[in-house]
Amino acid sequence: MRINALGMFAAASALASLTAGGAEAKALRVLHAFLDGCDGATSNAPVIPDQNGNLFGTALQGGASNNGVVFEVAADGTESVLYSFAGGGGDGRRPESGLISDGACNFYGTTRNGGGHGCGTYGCGTVFRLAPDGAEKVLYAFTGERDGGEPYGGVVADSAGNLYGTTIAGGVDDDLSVVFKLSAKGKETVLHALDGANDGAWPETGVTLGSNGKLYGTAYAEGPDQWGTVFALKK
């Protein structure tokens, strides 16, 4: 796969909502304040709503094992933990990114660690699915080698059920990262391994799937001017 650099750059602990206040300053209302306990802590990814106003997201700490949670906050502010990560080889650990959902009410996301392969004690991260009944399944566990490792960003899906994302480690150079495809059957394909000097390194925010079928993303650093890149990639 060929990657094109489109441009070079020069350079939460609570869920809240903003309500219009007319001429007054907008008022922020806290819907849930995390307690750094079983409810989760340090949620730094966006949430997604359903048609009833409930919000769904991740917190990278807290939970039963302090390895992060998937949570729901109801429209009235009531928080429920849908899944608490154990952190070992069986699931994942520290979900840095948000979620996507499909028409069957499954959620999909990534964890930075866990999966039980490489990267020290916990593993190099996972892509997971969370079913409506709360059952979590690891769809892919990264090894930190050519397949990538430590996904910070989430995944996007196409109409065939394939998932696309990025990792900040692994690839041809173990510390530079990849753009990957994960088929509906769990087969992972590296679409591009970033090389640092030419196309950037450490894409922390995943990718966007354009209507033209291309993937778009950003690399945090490196590139021709050392300040990161914006890239396009044919999937």
N, C-alpha and C positions, 0 to 999 in steps of 0.2 A: 504494500500500500504506500502511496506517495502522500506526503504531508506538505502543505503549503503554509508558510508563515504569512499572515495577513497584516500584522502590525507588531510593533515593539513598544513596551511601556517605558516611560521615564520613571517613572516611579509609580450565657445569660442564665441568668438564674431565675427568671420569671417569665411567664407568658403574659402578654398585655394586649389590649386593644385601644385604638384611638377613636374617639367619638367627636363629631363636629360640635363646636360650641359657638356658632355664629361669629360675632365680632370678637368673642373672647378666644383665648388660646385653646387649642384642642386639649381635651381632657384624656388622660391615659388611665385605663382601668386595669388593674392586675386581675387576671383570671385565675391564676394559680401561682403560688410562690413555692418553689421546691425546698424541701427540708433537708436534703443531703442524706436521706434515709431510704426506706423502701420505695418511696415515690420517685426517686431519681434526683439527679443534680447535674448542673453544667450542661444545659441544653443550648447548643450553639448552631442549630440547623433550623431552617424554616419548617413550619407546620403545614399540613394540608387539611382542608375542611371537607366534610360531606354535605349532603343536601339539607341536613337538619341543623347545621351550625356547630357540629362537634369537630374538634381539632385532633389531629393525630401527628405524633412526632417522636423524636428520640432524645434521650439524655445519655451522655457518654460516661457518667458516673452514677452512683447510687444503685438501688435495687438490692435484691437479696444477697448478692455476692459482691456488690460495689463494682460491677462491670458494665453498668448501663442498662437502660430499659427502653422498651417501646411503650408509649403512653397514649391515652386518650383524655382530652379535657372536654367535658360536656358543655353545652351552651350556658348552663348555669354555673360553670366554674368547677364542677366536681371532677377530680382527676382519678383515673383508673390506670393501673399498670397492666398492659396487655401481655407483656413478656419481659422477664428479667433474665439477662444474659448470665450464664454460669462462668464463661470466660476460658474454658478449656478447649480441648479438641472437639468436643461435641457440638459446640455452637460458635459463638463469636464473643468479642470483647471490645468495648469502647466504640459504639456507633457514632462517628463524627458527623454524618450527613443525615439528611431527611429521607422521606419515604416517597414511593409512588404506589398507586393501587391499580388493580385491574377491574374488569367488569364482574368478577366473581368475589369481590371484596377481600382479596388477598393483598397484603402489603409486601413490597420488595425494598431492600436496602442493603447497605454494606456495613461491615465493622472493620475498624482499623487493624485490630489484632484478633486473636482467636483462630480456630481452625486446626491448630495442632501441627502445622508444618513450618519449620524454620523460624527465623527472626527471634531467636531466644526461647524463653519459657512458654509463651502463650500461642505463638503462631503468627503468620503474616497477614491475617485478615480473611474475610469471607464476603460472599454475596449470599443473602438469605431471603427466604420467603416466610411470611407469617400468615397462617391460615385464619379464617374467621373464628375458629374454635380455640385459637391461641397456640396451636402447634407450630413450632418453628422448625424449618428445614434448611440446612446449609446446601445451597445449590452449587457452590464452588468454594474451595479453600485454596488460597494462594500459597505458593512455596517460597516466594521472595527471589526466585531465580528468573529465567527468561519469561515466565508467565506473568510476572509482576508481583507486587506485594504492597501491603498497607494502603488500601483505598481510603482516601479522605473524602472524596466526593461520592455522591450517590449514583444511581443508575437511571437510564431512560430506556424505554421499550419501543419497539416498532410493532406493526400490525401483526407480524408473525410470532410475536412473543419472545423475540431475541432481546437481550439486555446489553447495554453498552455503558462503559464507564472508564475510569482512569485509576492508576495507582501511582504512588509517589516513590516507589522503589521497584527493584527488579528490572527486567529487560536485558538487553545485550550488555549494558553496563549496569551492574547490580543496584546502583544508587540513583538511577536517573528516571525510571518510570516508563509505563506503557499506556496505550489506549487499547482496550480489549472489547471483545464481543463474547457473550455467553449465550449459547443457543438454548432453546426451550428444553432440550434434553440434557443440558448441563455441560456441553462441550465448550471449552474456552479456546478462543483464537486471539492471538495478539495481532491487532490491526497495524500497529506502529509502535516501535520502541524509540523513545526520544533520545537524541544523542547529545543534548546540552548545547554545544557550540552553535549548531545551525538552527535547530527548531525549538530549543528551550528545554526546561526540566521542571519536574515536580508540579504536575497539573493537579491542583488541590480541590478543584470545584466540579469535577466531572465534565460531562459534555452535554450539549444541546443537539437534538435531532431536528434538522431543518426540513421544510416541506419538499425540498429538492433531493432529499435522501442523504445529504452530507451531514457529518458530525462537526460541530464547532466547539472550541474550548479555548482555555487559556493555560499557559505555563507560567508558574510563579517567578521563575528566574532563568538565568542563562540566555541563550539566543545570541544573535550577532552583536548586540550592544549590551549584553549582560543584564538586562532589566526585564526579561520575560518576553513572551510572544502571545499573539492570538493566532489560532490555527484552524484550518479546515481540512477534513479528511473524508475521503470516500469510504463508505462502509461496505 
